[in-house]
Amino acid sequence: MHPEVRHLIEHFNFQPLPVEGTLFASTYRSSAENPSGRPLGTAMLGLYCAVPHSVSLFHRLSTDEVWHFYGGDPLRLILLHPDGSSQDVLLGPEPLNGQFVQFVVPAGTWQAGHMLAGGRYSLFGCTLAPGFTGEIFEGGTRQALLPAYPDRAKDIEQFACPDDTTHMPAGFAN
C-alpha cells in the first residue's frame, strides 16, 4: 500500500461501503428530516485506490448525487442513463482540460467509478439532498444491465454487483 494512501485511510477512518465497495467516511448527516424520514442532506468522502482495492460498482440512487473532486489522480465515472445512452465523465484536477471538479449524476442513472490506471489515489466527495439512506440504493447486476446496455458489456462485466447483493444491509445509512 502506498504510504500516502495509508495516511489518508487512517486520517479519515475510511471503511468499505457495503455492496459497492468504495472506501468512504460519512462527514455530514443533517439532524433535520423531510416528511418521509430522510435527512435533509448528507455528505461523504470517498477514496479510490489500487491497494486496498476500492472502486464503485454499478448502482443507482433515487436522488441526484453531486460528486466533488478533491485531490490525487483523475477518476472515471461510467454513467448508464435511463434512455439507454451512456457517458464517461472524468473528474480530476484539470478543469481547463476537460476534467470536472464537480458533476451531478441524475437520479435513476446507473453509475460506477474507479481511479484511472496508474494512479495512486482519487479523493472525492458526494452530497445528496435529501440525504442518503440505504433504501434509495439499488445495485446493478450483469443480468439487469447487459440487455439494456450491450455496448457497455466490458464495463458491466468489470463493475457489476454480484447477483445476490443489490441492496444495502438493513438499517444502513452512511
N, C-alpha and C positions, 0 to 999 in steps of 0.2 A: 504494500500500500504506500502510495506517495505520502511523504510526511505532511505536506500541506493539506491533503485530504483527511488524514488522521486528525490534524488540529481542527479542521472545520467540523468534523463529526463530533469531536469532544466538546468544542466550544458551543455548538448549537444543540447538542444532545440529539442528533438525528437518529431516527428509528425507521425501520421499514414500514411503509404504508401497506396495510392489508390489501390483498388481491392484486393491485397494480405494480407494487414493488419499488416505488420511489423512496429514497431516503428523505424523510420530512421531519419538520418540527412545527407544531402549532404555535403561532405567535400572537394571535388575537382571536377572541371569540366574544362577540357582543353579549352582554348580560340581558339586553332587551330582546324580546322575541316578537315575531309577527303573529297574526291571529292563528296560523297553522302550527305554531310552536317552534318554528325555526329561528335561530338567532338572526338579528338584522344584518350582521356581517361577520365574516371570518377571514383570516389571513394565515398563510403558512409559508414556510421556507422549504425549498427542495434542493436536493443535490444529486446530480448525475455524475457518475464516475465509473471507471472500469473495475477497480478493486476498492471496496466491495462492489459487486455488480449492482448498478442502480439505473433503471430505465422506468418509463411509464408505459404499461401495457394498455392496449386499446380499452377505452371506456367512454361513456358519455354521461353528462350531467343534465338535469332538468333546469339548470340556471346558467346564464352566461358566466364564463370564467375569465378573469383578467390575469394574464401572465406578465411578469416583470422580470427582465434580465438584470442580475446584479453583478456578476463577475465570473472570471475564468474564461473558459472556451465556449464557442458557439454551440447551441443546441438546436436540434431539428424537431419541430412539431409536425406530425403527419395527421392531416385532417380529412375525414371522410364525411362529406356533407349529406344531409337527408335527401337531396335531389339527385344523388348518385355521383356527383362530381367529387374531386379530391384536390388537395392542396398541400404543398410543403411550405412551411414557414421557418425561417432561420431567425432565432433570437441570438443576439450577441452584442459585442462592444463596438461595432462599427455601423452605426445607423446611416452614415453617409455612403455606405457601400451595400445597401440593400438589406441589412440586418435590422431587426426590430428590437427595441428595448422594452416595448410594451405591445401586447397583442390581445385582442378579445376573441376567445373561442365561443361561438354562439351556442346557446342551449340546444341539446339534441344532436350535436356534431360528435361523431366518434373521433377520439384523439388518442395519440400515442406520442411519446417523446423519448429522445436519447441525446447524449453528447455525441458530437461528431468524432469520427475515428481519429485517433492520435492525440486527443486532448487529455488533460489531467483531470479537470472537473468543470462542471457548469453549475453555478449557483443562481437560483431563481426563486421567485415568489409567485403565489397565486392568491387572488382575493375574489370573494363571492359576496353578493348582496341580493337576496337574503343569503345567509351563510350556509356552509356545508354541513350536511348531516348524512349519515350512511344511506338513508332512504332515497336520496336523489342520485345515487351512483348505480350504474349498470356496466358490468364488464363485458367486453366484446370478444366472442369466441370465433374460431375459424368457421364453424358451421353457420354462425349468424352473419359474418361479414363477407366471406368469399363469394357467395352468389350475387350479392349486391355490388361488389367492388372487385371484379375479376382482374382488372388492370393493376390492382394493388396487392396481388397474391404474395409477392415476395415480402412486402412489409407486414401483411397479415400473418404469414407463416412465422415471422420473427417476433411479432409483438402482440399476438392474440393471447387472451386469457385462457387458462385451462377450462375445459368444458364444464367442470363441476365447481368453478369458483367465479361467479359472476356478481355476487353481492357482498357488501361489507358485513363483517360479523355483527350480530345483533347488538344494538346499543352503541356501535362505534360512531363517534362524532369526528373530531380531529383535534 
